[in-house]
Amino acid sequence: MSKGAQLLEEALSLPPTERAQLAEQILTSLDLREQSEIDVLWAQEAEERLDAFEEGRLKAVPAAEVFRGIRQSGR
């Protein structure tokens, strides 16, 4: 088994929050874009989502419902 496959297998056995943290750290290490550019893109995304919500193109889902769905899916 390759080192990458072994690491992936170990990572997939972690709890979801630890997997998410690990994924974030790996993606951050790639440094594909400057952080300021990423921040601008996230701000644009947030504005677009807010606009869509205010215009009725996006439905809000209660957090309890979202977390219940996550727990039920086993993630």
C-alpha positions in Angstrom: 0.0 0.0 0.0 1.4 3.4 -0.9 2.0 6.0 1.8 -0.8 8.2 0.4 -3.3 5.4 0.4 -2.3 4.5 4.0 -2.6 8.1 5.1 -6.0 8.3 3.4 -7.2 5.2 5.1 -6.1 6.6 8.5 -7.7 10.0 7.8 -11.0 8.4 6.8 -11.1 6.6 10.2 -11.0 10.0 12.1 -14.2 11.6 13.4 -15.8 14.1 11.0 -14.6 17.2 12.8 -11.0 16.0 12.8 -11.3 15.0 9.1 -12.5 18.5 8.3 -9.6 20.1 10.3 -7.1 17.9 8.5 -8.6 18.7 5.1 -8.5 22.4 5.8 -4.8 22.1 6.9 -3.9 20.2 3.8 -5.7 22.6 1.5 -4.1 25.6 3.3 -0.7 24.0 2.8 -1.2 24.0 -1.0 -1.3 27.9 -0.9 -3.1 27.9 -4.3 -4.1 31.5 -3.9 -3.2 34.3 -1.6 -5.3 34.4 1.5 -6.6 37.9 0.8 -7.9 36.7 -2.6 -9.6 33.7 -0.9 -11.1 36.1 1.7 -12.5 38.3 -1.1 -14.0 35.2 -2.9 -15.7 34.0 0.4 -17.1 37.5 1.0 -18.5 37.5 -2.5 -20.0 34.1 -2.0 -21.6 35.2 1.3 -23.1 38.3 -0.4 -24.5 36.2 -3.2 -26.1 33.8 -0.8 -27.6 36.6 1.3 -29.0 38.2 -1.9 -30.4 34.9 -3.0 -32.0 34.4 0.4 -33.5 37.9 0.5 -34.9 37.5 -3.0 -36.5 34.1 -2.1 -34.2 32.1 -4.4 -32.6 30.3 -1.4 -34.5 28.7 1.4 -33.2 28.8 5.0 -33.0 25.5 6.9 -33.0 25.5 10.7 -29.6 24.4 12.2 -31.3 21.7 14.2 -32.6 20.1 11.0 -29.2 20.3 9.3 -27.4 18.7 12.2 -30.0 16.0 12.6 -29.5 15.2 8.9 -25.8 15.0 9.4 -26.1 12.7 12.4 -28.5 10.4 10.5 -26.2 10.1 7.6 -23.4 8.9 9.8 -20.9 11.6 8.8 
